Amino acid sequence: MAEKTDHFIGTKLGNYTLERLLGRGGMGAVYLAQQQLPARKVAVKILQPPGSTDSEHYIQFLQRFRREANIIARLEHVNITPIYEYGEQEHFAYLVMPYFSGGSLRDLLAREGHLSLNTVLTYGNQAASALDYAHAQGILHRDLKPSNLLLHADGRLVLADFGIARILQDQPGTMPALTTTGMLPGTPEYMAPEMMLGEEVSHLADIYEFGIVLFQLLSGRLPYPGTTLYALAMSHVQQPLPSLHQLRPEIPQVYDEILQKACAKQREVRYQSAQALMRELHQAAISPGTFKLVEPPTEISAHNAEAPAFSNASAQPVPPPFAAPEVQQPPVQAQWQPQPESASHWPNNRQDTPAIYAPYAVGNRQTQPHPYTPHPPAYYPPQATRRRSSWTIALTMVIILLLLGGSVVFAQQLLTRNSTASSPTATSVSGYTTATTSREAQYTPSTTSTSAPATTTPGTSQVPHGARLYRATGVGQSCDHNGGAWSDYNGVGITCSGNQTVIRNTASTAQLQGTFLSKIQGQAYTSNYVVEAQLQQANTSSSDFGLYFRNQPGQQQGVYTLLVHPDGTWNTYVYDNNTGAPTRLAGGNLGDAHAAILLAVIANGQSFTFYANGHKLGEITNTTYAQGTAGIAVDKGASITAQSFTLYQV
C-alpha cells in the first residue's frame, strides 16, 4: 500500500475514480470520488492501517473493515449513513458511501462556539432516534462525538462511522481478534468509565457518550479537557460533569441534573435509551421551573420492555455482555494526541440554514387507536450497582494503562466537513379543530391494535419513490425560482427567507390557508405522485399544519390533507367538494409538534400512505378524488417554516 495518501488520487477502484482527500483517521482515509454509472459524487473510505499489508495487523484491520460494511448494511434508518458498496482491489479495501456536503456538528460547533438549546434539541432528537434504532438491532456505536454526527445536504443529521461498533449478538470469542490490534474502542474524551476500565460494555456506554456530546454542544467545550490518557481516564471514572448552568447561565439548572444522570459513573443510573434522555430535555425546556427529574426504575419488567431482547441465533433471550478482551501482546510505547475540537478536512461547501428532520416521541393522546412510535430502545436487564473504592480505581487504572501501553491507535473521525448550517428558524402556530368523522375510509395502521397500550412496529427507514419530478427550496409563487407555478390559497402570507419560506395564516376566523404547486415548468403533473415537504413550527405557538394532496381545481372545495396537531397527534382528512366540510379518515399519535419534520404522502390510485421522517404512519384506501395538485397547509394564526418541497413519481 502506498505510504502517501495523495498517491491514491486518480486511482480507479471499480466504478469510482478518486479525486481528492477529504479526511484521514487512524483506520484509513476518505476521498471524494466520481462514480461513473450512475454519474454522481460519492465518498470512498479506504482502509489504511499502519504497517505492511502482509502483516497480522493488516489482516485484523481488514476483518474489522469487512465487519463495518456488514454492520452499516444492516442499519436502515433515515439518520444513519448507508453504504453503496464494499469492495477489495489488490491490496485495497474500500467502502462507498454518500458524499455529505453539509459538514458535521463538530464543524458547526467550531464556527458557532456553542449551539442554541433549540438547535441541540432538534439535532439531539435525530441522533437519539438513530442510536436507539441501532441498539434495537443489537449494535453499539462506541464512538459518539460531534464529528460523527454529519449533516446531509438537505440538513438532515446522519450518524456515521460504525467502524468500531460491537454487535451484541456476536458469538463469544469472535470479538477479541478484532480488538487485539491495540486500537482503543472509542475516543478518550467521550468514553464511558466502563470502557476506560476495560469492563463489560452495554448500550449504556453509548448513552454516556451521548450525554458528553450534548454537554459539549451546549457548553462549547469538552467536560474533561485532559491532555493525557491517564488524566482523561481518571476524570471519566471519578469526576462529575462541570456545571453547565455556570458556563451558560441562560440554560436552566435542571439540565445539569439531566446530563449528570446521562453521564452517571454507575451505568445503571443512566437513562435506558437516548430518546428517554431527549424527552426529559424537552420537558425541561418547556417547564424548567416545575420539571422533576424522573428516577430510573430499579428493575425492568416485561411490560415496559419496548423492543425484542437481543439474542444469539439460539433461544437465549439476552446474551451476557462481552468482557473486554485481554491483550496478549507485550506492551509497546503508544503515542496519543487529544481529540481536536475544530479541525476539518472537508471543503467549505456552504449551505444556508439546514433543514432538520426530528424523530418524534410518543404522544399521550389516548383517544386515537393507532399511535406511531419511533424506533424503540431494546430491552436490557438491570445491572447490579458496583461500588469502587479509590484505591481499587487507582489500581485498575494502572493495570489498564499498562495494557493500553501497547500499540494503541485511536480511531479518529474520517468524515469531518465544513458547513455553515445555522440554527433552525423559529416560527409560530395556533389551533384548529376539525369536524367529527362522518365517512370512514379503510385504514391500515403500522401495526395491529391490541387491548394492551398500543405501540407500532417501526416503519420503513425511508419513503419509497420513483424519479424526482420537481424540487423547490422556496415555496409559493414569490419564492420558487425553479420554474414551478404556485397558487397561493385563501389569503396566505408567504415570505422568502434565503433557502426557506415562512408561511403564515393571518385569517381572523378558523380556516385553512396554504399554497399549491399547480404546474411544473408550465406543465400539469401526474395524478399519482409522492409529495414530501420539510416543515417546522415554533415553540411559542401551536396549530395544525401539514400537506395538501389531490386538490380539486378552480372554486371546488375538495382536497385531502395530512395534518400535524398541537397535541402531538396526526390525522388525514378528506374535504367535501361542495361544502369543504372535513371528514377524518385516519390518525394516531406522533410526538412533539414543534420539532422539525419531513412529512410525505404517497398518492397512488385509491391508496394513500403516510410517512413522518421516513417512518410509515399508516395507509388508507379512499375513492373520493382521483387526481389533483399538492401543497402545504396552515391553520389560523399559524406560521411555519418550509425548507423543501419535492414531488416524485410513484
Helices and strands as residue ranges (DSSP letters): G 5-8, E 12-13, E 16-24, E 28-35, E 40-47, H 56-74, E 85-89, E 92-98, H 105-112, H 117-136, E 139-140, G 146-148, E 149-151, E 157-159, E 166-167, H 176-179, E 183-184, H 193-196, H 203-219, H 229-238, H 244-247, H 254-262, G 267-269, H 274-286, G 302-304, H 390-403, E 409-410, E 442-445, E 468-472, E 484-489, E 493-497, E 500-504, E 513-520, E 529-537, E 545-551, E 559-564, E 569-575, E 582-589, E 597-604, E 607-612, E 615-621, E 629-634, E 639-648
